[in-house]
Amino acid sequence: MFLYDGHDRALFARFRTRADFKAETYLKVVIAHLKNVVLDNQRGDPMTKPIPDKAEIALEYPDKLYIGTFERSSRFEAHLDPTGIALILEHPGADDVRKTIHMHINFGLFADILREVASTVGRIPKDDVLHHDQLAHAVTELHRALAGSPGNQ
């Protein structure tokens, strides 16, 4: 997820292993993201965007597998921050059913994901006009937003 590029030798020297360096770097990103979520919630911007379809996630470790489904009773938040895209899926409820995932994907990886998705558009069934149109409209909105952003003027 994070690459050591050689510019932080003094910082890297503090850690016993590369894994320690990666772990602290990851924690710094997560903490910064969570601070933004807390600030958004304090400003009265709770996560209220309902999930209109369905998301299925699986998190696999060598000795464990976590699987979750987020459907219409769930909600999501997605936004860009200075380094990438943040995505939160949340299924509210009692402790035994509540679940949340937080993801942060840096811009470079997100761009590669979009390219990969574009290369597989032919897998959408020809008669699935609704989902094809939803994707086309969303990509058009993203393109317009990027074209009108200060970095592109």
N, C-alpha and C positions, 0 to 999 in steps of 0.2 A: 504494500500500500504506500509506504513512504520509502524513498530512496535516499541513501546517504551520498551526497554529491562531492564530498571532499572539502567543501568550504567551511565546515564547522568542526575542524579538527580539535580545537580547544574544547568545544562543547562535547564532542564525541569522546574525548579523553576522560571525561568525568564518569563514564559508564564502563562497567566491566565487560559488557558484550554488546554486540550490534542489536540484539533483541531488546536489551534494556533501553537503548537509545530509541528504537522504534516504538517501544511501549510508552515511553514518556512523551514522545512527539504525538502519538495517537491520542493520549490522554489530554494533552493541551488542546488539540482540535475539538475533541468531544466536549471538554469543559467550556470552550469558547462558544460552541454551538448551543449547549444547554443554557448558557447565560442569555443568549439571544432568545431562546424559547421562553425563558422565565420573564424577560423584559417584555416580550410580545404579550404574554398572558397578563402581566401587570398593567399593560396599556389597554386591556380589555379586548384583545384579539385572540380569543380562544379558538381552538381548532374546531371549526364547525362545518367544514366542507364535507358533505356526505360522499361516500364512495358510490358512484353510480353503477358500478359493474361488480367486479370481483378481483381480488389479488390473492395469490397463494404464495407463501414463502416457505422455504426449507433451509434450515441452518444445520449443517452436518459437521460433526466432530468425529474423531476416530472412535469414541466410545458412546456418543449420544447423537440423537437426531431430534430436532425440534421442527414441527410442521404447524403452520397456522394459516387460516383462511380469514380474509377480511372482506365482508360483503356489505350490502346496503345499510345494515345497522351500524357499520363502522364509519370512520371519518379519516380524512387525511389532511396533511399540510405539505406543500412543496414550494420551495423558494430558492432563489440564488443568493449566495453570500459572496464575499470577496474571493473565495477560492474554489467554489463549485456549487453543486446543487445539494440541497438538504431535503430529505423526504422522511416524513413520519406517517405511519399508519397506526391507527388506534382503534381498538374495539373496547368501548367502555363497558362497565358493569361491575358486578361483585368481584371480590378477589379471586374466586375460582374460575371466572370466565374472562376477566380483563386481560388484555395483552396489547403491547405496543412494540413497534420496531422503529428504530432511528437509523437512517443511512445518510452518509455524506459521501458524495462522489466528486472528485476533483474534475475541473473542466476538461482536461485532456482525455481522461477516461470516458467522461460523458460524451464527448465528441466521437470517440471511437465506438461507443455503444450505439449512438445514432447512426453512424455509418454502417455498422453491422446489421442493425434493424432495417435500414434502407435496402441492403443487399438481399434481404429475405422477404420483401413485400409480396413477391409472387406466391408466397405460401398462404396468403389470405384467400379463402375460398372466393371464387368469382361471384357467387350469389350473395356474399356478405357485404352488401353495399353500405349498410349502416356503419359498420366498424371501419370500413375503408374511408368513408366520408369523415367520420370523427377524427381519424388520424390525419387526413389531409388538411382539415380545418385547423387542427392544433399545430401542425407543422407550419402552416401559413402564418398563424398568429405569432409563433416563435420567430419566424423569419422577419416579419414586420417589426417586432419588438427589437430584434438585434440590429436591423437596418436603421432604426430610429434612435439607437442608443448613442450616448456621447462619444464612446470609443470608436464609432463608425462614421463620425462626421468630420 
